[in-house]
Amino acid sequence: MQRTRTQRQQQPPQAPDRLDGRSRLILIVLLAAQFMLAVDFSILNVALPVIGKGLGFSLSGIQWIATAFALCAAGFTLLFGRIADLFGRRRVFLGGLAVLGVSSLVGGLATSPEMLLAARVFQGLATAAVTPAGLALLTTSFPEGPLRQKALGRSGALMSAGFTTGAILGGVLTDLLSWRWAFLVNVPVALAVLLIAPAVIKESRPAVRPKLDVPGAVSVTLGLLALVYGLTLAGEHGWGSAGALIWLGAGAALLLVFYAVESRAASPLVPVGVLKRRTVAWGNIAGLVAFLTETSLVFLMTLYLQEVLGYSPLAAGLAFSVLGAGTVIGGSIAPRVIAATSTRTTLITGGALQAAATLSLVALGDERAYILLLLAATFLGGIGNMLVIVGFMVTATTGLPDGEQGLATGLATMTQQIGITMGTPVMSAIAASGTGVLDGVTTAVLVNTALVVAGLATTLVFLRPTANPRPTPNPRPTPAAD
C-alpha cells in the first residue's frame, strides 16, 4: 500500500485537457495569424491574370508574383525559426506581422510591377518569420498532451482550410471588388493581432542565448532558395530543362554542405541529433507528402473543373468549399484519434483514407455529373489529409524541450512551404505530358496517389509503434517573460 502511494506521488502531474479563458484567447490570436498566412498562399491564384493586365506584367513575368513569395517563404523559414528561438518568439512573431501588414498595404496600392514584386518579397519574408514563431508559441503555450494536440489540430485544420478559402476568397474579391483587396484584406487582420497579442502572449526565449550559426544559416538558406527556384523552373519549362536541373543540383549540393557544417558546428542551427530523431525525420517526410499531394490536387481539380467541365474560376473555387469542410472535420477529430490510439496510427489511417479518395478520382469523365464524385472524394480526402497533417505536427514536435520548439516548428514549417511549392510544378509537368487535359489530369492523379502511398509506407516502416509519449522535461530554466 505504501509503495503504491509513493509511486502515485512520483508520477508526473497529468496535463490539463480543457482550455481556460486566457488559453482560449491565446489560441484564437495565434490561429487568426496562421489562417491569414494560409490564405495568402492561394488568394492570388485566380487573380494573377487580372493583376498582370492591370499593372502591365509580361506573360512570362506573371509567374514571378507567386515565385517571389514562395522563394522567400520557403527559403528563410528555418533561419527565422532559429532566430525566434534565440531572440524571442513573440518579438519575431510581432515584427513579422508588422512587416506583413505594411507589405500587404504596399501590394494593394502598387502602381508598377516592381512595386508589387517588392511587396511580395517582403510578404514572403514576413511569412517565413511569423509561421515558425507562431507555431513555436503555440507549442510552448500548451503542454504536451490533449491541449497541445487540440491546438495543433485546430492549427492544421485552419492552415488547410485557409489554403482552400484563399482560392474562394480570391475569386470573390476579384470578381466583386478588385484584385487589390486580395492584399488589403490582410491589413485589418494583422493590425488586430498586433493590438491583442502583446497583452495575452508572453515572450518565450532561452535563458542563455547561444551564438547564431552563420555558415549553417547561409548554406541552408541558399540551398532552399536554389531548390525552390529549380522546382519553379521545372514547372515552367519541364523537368528536363538545363536551368531546372542546374538549380536543383545546386540546391542539393548546398543542403549537403549544410549537413556537413552542422555536424561540426559548436552551436549548430539544426543539431544533427535532432535530425536523426525518427519522429522529427519521418514525421516531416509524412508532412511533406501530405502538403505536396493535397495542394497539388487542388491545382489538378481546378484544371479539370475549368478546362474539362467548363466551370468559371469563381465556381471552381466554390467547389472546393467541400474540401474545406473535410479539412475542418479532419482537424477537429484528429486530436481525439491521436488520444484514443497514437500519432502513428493517425498517420496511417489518414494516409490510407487520402490514398483511397485520391485514387477514386481516376474515374472522372468529361460530363458534369462527375462533379458529385469530385465533391465526395475531395471531402473524404480532406479528412484523411488533415489527419496526416495533425499527426505530422504532433510527431515532429513531440519529445523536444521548449528551447528547441522553434527549431522543430521551423523544420515543420519549412516542410509545409516546400511541399506547397513543390506540388504544383510536379503535377503541372505531369498533367502537361498527357494527350489531352483529362488524360493528363488522370495520369497526374495516379502519380499523386502513388506519392500518398509512398508516404504511408515510410510511416509503416520507419516510425516505431509507441504509445502517446509523455512530455520531455525542459532541461533549461523556464523561458523569460516580458
N, C-alpha and C positions, 0 to 999 in steps of 0.2 A: 504493500500500500504506500509506504513511504517512498519507495523507488519510483512508483508510478507518478506520485505527486511531484517529485523532483524533476522527472522527465517532462512533465507538463509545464513546470516553471521554466525549464531551459528552452522550450520550443519558442521560436520567434513569433512575435505577435502577428496575427493574421491581418493581411492588407484589407482595408475597407473596400466595400463593394458598392457604396452609394455616394453620389455626388452631393456635397453641401452647396450652399448658395454661392460662396466665393469660388469654389472649384468649377461650378457650372458657368460662372461668368468668365473665368479664365478660358474654359473650353470654347465658349461662344466667340470670344475675341480671337483666339488662335485659329479657329475653324473659319471664321469670316475671312481672315487673311489668306488661308490656304485655298479656300474656294475661289477667291478673286484671282489668285495666281493660276489656278487650274483653268479658269475661264479664259484667261489671257492666251493660253496655248492654242485655242481653236477659234476664238471670236473673230479673227481677221480672215479666216479661210474663205468664207463666202464673199467677203468684201474686197479681196485682193484685186480683182479686175476693175472694180469701181474706183478704188484708190489709185490704181495705175493710170486710168484715164483722167481722173481729177487733178493729179499732180504732175502728169507728163512723164511717167516712168516708161522706159522702153519695154518691149515684150520680155526680153531676157532679164531686165532689171527688176521685174515684179517679184521674182522669187527671193530677192535679197531682203524683202520686207520680213519674210519668215526666217531666212537663213541668218540674218544679223542677230535676231533674237535668240535663235537656237544655239548658235555658236557660243554666245556669252553665257546663256543659261546653263548649258551643259559643261562648258569648258572651265568655268570658275567655281562650280558648286563645291567641289571638295576643298578647295583653298579657303573659301568663305566659311565653310563648316568648321574648319580648324581655327580660323581667325575668331569665330564666335566662341569656341572653347577657351581661347587664350585671353581674349579681351572683353568678354561679356556677351552672352547670347541676347539678352534684352537690348543692349546697345546696338548690336549688329542688326537685330530684327527691326528696331525702330528706325535706324538710319536707312536701312534698305527700303522700308515702307515710304519714308520721306522722298527718297530718290525715285521710287516707283510712281508716287503721286505727281511729282514735278515732271518726270519724263512722259507720263501719260497726258498731262496737260499740254506739253510741248507737241506731242504727236497729234493731239486733237486739233491744235491750232496751226499745224505745219502748212507751209506755203510752197515748199520745194521738196524734191526727192531727198536732197542732202539733209534737210532738217528732220524729215520723217525717219530716215535711217539712223541718224544720231539718237533720236528718241528711242528707237527700237534697241539700239546697243545698250543704252542705259536701263531700259526696261529689262533686258536680259541679265545685266549685271545685278540689278535690284532683285530679280527673281533668284539668282544664284546665291544671294546673301540671305534673303528672307526665308526661303523654303527650308534649308537645313537648320537655321537658327530657330525658326518657328517649331519645327518638329522636335528639336532638342529641348526647347522649353516645354513642349507637350510631354515628352517622356520623363523629364525631370520634375515636372509639376505633379505627376501621378505615379505612385509606386508600382513596381511590377506586380501583376495580378489582375483582378477583374476590372479595376478602374482604368489601368493603362490600356487593357485590351478594348474596353469600351471607347476610350478616347481615340485610339488608333483605328478602331473600326469606323467610327464616325468620320475621322480624318480621311481614311481611304475611300469611304463612300463619297464624300464631298469632292475629293480630287477627281474621281472618275466621273461623277455626276457633273462636276464643273466643266470637264472637257466636252461632255455632251451638251450641256447648257450653253457653252460658248458658241457651238455651231448653230444652235437655235437662236440665241440672242443676237449673234452677228447678222443673221438673215433678217430678223425683225427690225433691228435698229437701222440697218442699211436700207431696207425697203420703206420703212415708215418715217425715218428722220434723216440721218446722214451717216456715212461711214465714220465720221469724226466722233460720233457717240460711242463707237466701239473702243475708243481711247478714253474719252471723257468720263465714261461710267466708272472708271477706276478711282477717280479723284475723290468723290464723297466717301467711298468705302475706306480708302486709305486714310483720309482725314479723320473719320470716326474712330478707326482703330488706333490711330496716333493719339487721340484725345483720351481714350479709355484705358489703353494698355498700361501706361506708366502707373496708374493707380491700382491696378489689380495684379500685375505680373512683377514678381521680384527678379532682381538681377541674379544671374547664375554664371559663375566662373570659378576656376580652381583657385585655391588659396595661394599656391605657388605657381607663378607664371613661367612656363618653360620658354626656351627660345623658339622662334619660328624657323622651320626647316626650309630655308630659301632654295637650295638646289632641288629638293623634292617638290616644292611648290611650283618652281619654274618648269621642271620636266613633266609633271603630271598635267599642268595647265596647257602647255604647248602640245603634249600628246593628245589630250582630249580635243583641243581645237582642231588639230590635224585630222583626227579620226572623224569628227562630226563633219568637217568640211569635205573629206573624202566621201563620206556617205551621201552628202548633198550632191556632189558631182556625179556620183554613181546613179542617183535617182534621175538626174537631169540628162546625162549623156550615155548612160549604160554602164554595166559593171565591167566591161572590157576596155573602157576608155583609159588612156595612159594617165591623164590627170588624176582620176579617181584612185587608180592603183598606186600611184606615187604618194599621194597624200595618206592613203590608208596604210601603206608600208611605213611611212614616216611616223604616223601616229603609233603604230605597233612598236616600232623601234624605240620611240621616246618613252612609252609605257614600260618597256623592258629596262631602260635606263633608270626610270623612276624606281622600279623594284630593286635594282642593284643599289641605288643611292639609299633607299630606306633600310636595306639590310645592314648598312654600315653607319648610318647617322646616329649621333648621340641622342638627339631629340627628334625622332622621325615624324614627318607629317602623318603618316599612317604606319604604326608599328606593324612589322611583318607578322608578329604573333597574332595580331587581330585579324589580319587577312587569312591566316591559317586556321582560324576557328571554323569548324564545319557550319555552325549556324550563320556566321557572317558570310562566308564564301558561297555556300549553296542556297542560303536564303536569298542572297542578292541575285543569283542565277535565276531562281524561280521568279523573282520580281521583274528581272529584265525581260524574260519571256512573256510574262503577263502584260506588261505595258506595251511591248513591241507588237504582240499579236492583236490585242483588243483595239488599240488606237489605229493600227493599220487596217483592221477590219472595218472600222468606221469609214475610212477612205474608200475601201473597196465597195462597201454598200452604198456610199454616196455616188460613186461612179455608176453602179448598177441602177440605182433609182433614177438618176438624171439621164444617163445615156441609153439605157435599155428600156426602162418603163416610162421615160419622158416626164418625170416629176420636176417641178420648179425647185430652185435652191432652197426656198423657204419651206416648201412641202417636204423636201428631203430631210431638212433639218428637224422639222416637227416629228417626222417618223422615228427619230432617234430618242424621243421622249420616253418611249417604251424601254429602250436600253437604259436610259437614266433611271427609270423606276426600278429596273432589275438591279442596278448597282446600289441604289439606296437600300433595297431589301437585303442584298448580299452583305452590305456593310453593317446593317443592323443585326443580322443573325450571326455574323462571323464570330463576335466575342463569345456568344453562347456555345457555338460549335467548338471553339477552342477550349472553353471551360469544361465542356462535357467530355471532350476527347483529348486532343493535343494539337499543337500547331502543325505537326507533320500530317496528321490525319486530315486537318482542314485544308492543307495544301493539296493533298491527294484528291480529296473529294471535289474541291473547286476545279482542279485541273481536269479531272475526268468529266465533270459536267460541262465545262467550257469546250473541251475537245468534241464531245458528242454534239453539242449545239452547233459548233462551227462546221463540223462535217455535214450536218443536215443541209447547210446552205449550198452544197454542191448540186442539189436538186432544183435550184432556182431556174426558172424559164423566162421567156420574154412576154408573158401575159401578166396583166395587173393583178390577177388573183393570187399570184405568188407573194404579194405583199404580206399576206397572212402568215406564210412560212417565215418570212424575214422577221416579222414582228415577234413571233413566238420564239424563234431561235436566238435573236439578239436579247430578248428578255431573259431567257434561261442562261445564255452565255454570259450576260452581265452579272447575274447572281454568282455563277461559278468563278468568273474573273475576279470579282470582289472578294470572294473567299480566299483566293490565292494572294491578292494584294495585301489584305489584312494579315493573313498568315505570314507573308513575307516580311511585313513591317515588324510584327511581333518577334519573329525568329531572328531577324537581323539586328535587333536592338536588345535582345534578352541576354542577361548574364554579364553585361558590361557595367562597370561603375559609372556614376554620374559624370565623372571627369572625362569619360570617353564617349558620352552620348552624342555630343556634337559631331564627333568623328563618325560614329555609327550612322547617325541620321544624314550626315554629309554623303557617306557612301550610298545609303539607300536613296537619297535624292538624286545623286549622280546616276544611279541605276535607272531611276524613273525618267530622267531627262534624256539619257542615251536611248532608252527603249522607245520613247515617244519619237525621238529624232530618227532612229534607225528604221522604224516600222514602215513609214510611208514610202521612202525611197526604195526599200527592198520590194515591197508589194507592187509599187508602181512599175518597176522594171519587169517584174514577172508578168503582171497584167498586160503590159505593152507587147510582150512577146507572143501573145495569142493571135489567132487568125481573125478574131473579132472581139468586141468588148465583152460579150457574155462568155466566150471561150476563155479570154484572158482572166476574167474575174473568177471563173470556176477553177482554173489552174492555180491562181493565187490563193484561193480558199483552201485548196488541198495542201499547199505548202504551209499555210497558216496553221491548219490542223496538225500537220506533222511537227511543227515547232512547239505547239502546245503539248503534244505527246512527248516530245523530247524533254521539255521542262518537267513534265510529270515523272519521266523516267529518272532524271537526275535526283529528284526528291526521294523516290523509292529506293534508289541505290545508295546514295551518299548521305542522306540525313538519317541519323540513327533514331529509331523509335524510343522516345523518352516521355515520361510524364511531364506535365507542366512544371517547369523549373521554379525553384524558389529564388527570390531576388538575391543577387550577389551584393554583399555589403560594400559600401563605398570606402576604400582604404584611406581616402583623404578626408580632411575636415569638411564640415558642411559648407557648401559654396557661400561666398559672401553675399550679403543682400544690401541693396541701397536703401 
